[in-house]
């Protein structure tokens, strides 16, 4: 049985270059050549390490969550400035809020903007989700033993979040079974600045974003997303990157829940330095979207092999999975509740003698293919591995067929309109669209400039892919 790896708690998935470099040096001192990232934005030491050497690195607390009972806080700080966001929830505000949580968390806490799509909303026991009211948060709770997530009947003030979470941890021994009981116990225990919930939380649908490569922010800086297939991040590269961050006065590095990380605020004048760094270490920043939208258990070779098999099949069949996310899990796990589609490996029956039993799988998908609905629908059960690619392609097709139909059903007034088709050109890497009618103001391309007449040096305005990476598409309006 695979041993639980040591982890480092990274508050909100935010780490400074100096801290990350120290962690890399500690990993080297413990005989490692790489570190990994976890689905709760923590750092994982992926191999067995000598515990007797821990004293040499007194700035680090090595934890095993199941044994030590300490959890990492997750936040969508990583998405600030680069994805849709709630207007008041700035990068600075995230840091102030996350900094409150000084105690060792025994519950999983999420601090999330509902307008982004990179970080899941409801994977914690305590989920603070930003409201439209400045400094107030919805609170969705799913305590250990609760069958479902329930909404707390008040909005929580930013500066009460830590004491309310601590009160809930203390109250756990009383085993509250309903959100109403929990509310009463917390209200008796602490004074708060709660606000009335005046409307239900609305979570807009955004497709899962492309988060890799060098991408522009505004006019004078970039953000860089880095993803490794095997989730083993080379220490020599990370240390060199931390030095370049410090040189560029970049204060924070952000870990995603998808075993990757993002560096924001790279100055335009330093872009060439970063490209040289990536080139020096042979870093690929052009992975297919097909393989970046997966949640695979850390250090699970079978799951990684299955993912590779499925992605290869998708690629060979030229299948689009834009907007979908996939998770591979086992029958006893409950960690798949933030992907659109789940491949669940069944428990094998006891074998008799040399009788070999093939693995079988179940396929589930989230209602409306949105993991934030909390509801999963069984698509098929007990199928062989060879059947999975075709069934997943079938589900992918189903997703695109139903995309947008919900909004149509919710319309109360029908407005007659003519439909027409419009040709555009779309970047294969990040899905940015070049529309000849609008040109490209960011690169001084005038309106009504045909795609064919663009210079061969034209690049995608977002990810800077070359002109050859654009495909002609037809939009129906």
Secondary structure, 3 states (H helix, E strand, C coil): CCCCCEEECCHHHEECHHHHHHHHHHHHHCCCCEEEECCCCCEEECCCCCHHHHHHCCCCCEECHHHHCCCCEEECHHHCCCCCCCCCCCHHHHHHHHHCCCCCCCCCEEEECCCCCCCCCCCCCEEEEECCCCCEEEEEECCCCCCCCEECCCEEEHHHHHHHHHHHHHHHHHCCCCHHHHHHHHHHHCCCCCECCCCCCCCCCCCCCCCCEEEEECCCEEEEEEECCCCCEEHHHHHHHHHHHHHCCCCCEEECCCCEEEEEEEEHHHHHHHHHHHHHCCCCCCCCHHHHCEEECCCCHHHHHHHHHHHHHHHHCCCCCCCCCEEEEECCCCCCCCCCEEEEECCCCCCCCCCCCCCCEEEEEEHHHCHHHCCEEEEEEEECHHHHHHHHHHHHHHHHHHCCHHHHHHCCCCCCCCCCEEEEEEECCCCCEECCCCCEHHHCECCCCCCCCCCCCCECCCCCCEHHHEEEEEEEC
